[in-house]
Amino acid sequence: MPKLDASKLSALKTLLKKNKLDGLIISDVKDLKYILGKNIFFFQNEGILLAYDKGLYLAARSLYKIPLSSEYPEIKIEGFDYCRENKIIETAKKLKLKNVAFDFNKEMYYSGKAYIKAGFKEFASLIASLRVSKTETELEIMRRSAKIVYGALPYIKKLLKIGVTEKEIAAKLDDYMMSKGASGTSFTTLVSFGPNGANPHHMPGDFKLKNNMPIMLDFGCVYQNYCSDITRTFWYGNKPSAEFKKIFDIVKTAHDKAAKEAKYGMTGAQIDAIARSQIEAAGYGKYFTHRTGHGIGIEAHEEADISRLNKNKIGLNYCFSIEPGIYLEGKFGVRYEDCFYMTKNGTKILN
């Protein structure tokens, strides 16, 4: 039987106190997974959690009441198939809660209207502010998730052969990750052969591998609710072109420099600038068409953006990718990605 993470519950209570709240409604399924842990198994809008100073109350679909009650005996759980919002409002009144908030960015329209009518307050991204800094337990799970994807690299390289398609390699990557304990993929597994790599998010198709051709693999898995993400670009064959070697070296240097020089307290924009300036100095700035990285955790993309737009500081145990790239239309693309977390002494890789 799982135990609720005491450090998360403590942080949740601190969050309520900081915002002068005595209750918080949590309905986003990713936020619920964060609070309740790895064994939650319902879908979006099937459950609503009310967090308050003395505990947690959950209104969920009736079919989940028995298994959830067994999983979480410390939570008051009631089954409701309709109007779960009304039950939450009723419960908040019974508990005599005076300052209840909900995340207006994540609520259904009719739910938000009901909460506003009940006098509840509108806030944004309260749980996201907790999720961005990982606990030691979360970091350990994310290392295990990363271990699966790093193990997939040598496995898949052995399966590459002339004539295999992008879709076939993507399917084999997915099968491998599932066989090692993943519950799913972080996102659609990306496999790009040759010129298809010039599209940063090329969807794998029936394009066949040829000798002396670049390959880009971008994939990740979900392990105990937490995502991993990795990209590698390499040459298939024994005659890599001079241009490919040059571009690869520029991208890898930008990746390594950003990972080494990123410091605690820097903003996402400052870390982005480290990688971007390296590529710009080499004359390929206009071919680096995306951000340097993104936050990662329960979702493959979450807060802690490593981009020009993020002026917020990267705090302790913030997890994020560093993935600079150069994309030459009609030729190939090169991206190199690892995920890191921030310590007081700089970044540490998740692997």
NORDARA-V109003 format. One line per field, one symbol per residue. ss: DSSP state (A for helix, B for strand, O for the rest). phi: phi as a letter, one per 40 degrees, with the letter a starting at -180 (. if undefined). Layout:
BEGIN
ss: ???
phi: ???
END
This chain:
BEGIN
ss: OOOOOAAAAAAAAAAAAAOOOOBBBBOOAAAAAAAAOOOOOOOOOOBBBBBBOOBBBBBBOAAAAAAAAAAOOOOBBBBOOOOAAAAAAAAAAAOOOOOBBBBOOOOOAAAAAAAAAOOOBBBOOAAAAAAOBOOAAAAAAAAAAAAAAAAAAAAAAOOOOOOOBAAAAAAAAAAAAAAOOOOBBOOOOBBBBAAAAAOOOOOOOOOBOOOOBBBBBBBOBBBOOBBOOBBBBBBBOOOOOAAAAAAAAAAAAAAAAAAAAOOOOOBAAAAAAAAAAAAAAOOOAAAOOOOOBBBOOOOOOBBBBBOOOOOOBOOOOBBBBBOOBBBBOOOBBBBOBBBBBBBOOBBBBOO
phi: .cbccccccccccccccccfbbaacbbccccccccchcccabcdgcabbbcacbibbbbbddccdccccccbccbcbbcacbfccccccccccccfcbbbbacccbccdccdccccccgcccbbgccdccccbcccccccccccccdcccccccccccccadgccdcccccccccccccchccibcaccbbbbfcccccdbcccbccccbcfacbbbbaabbbfgbcbaabbbabchbbccccccccdccccccccccccccbdgccdcccdccccccccccgbdcccbaccaacaicbcbacgdbadccccccccgcbacbacabbbdgbabbbbbbbbbcbcbhcbcca
END
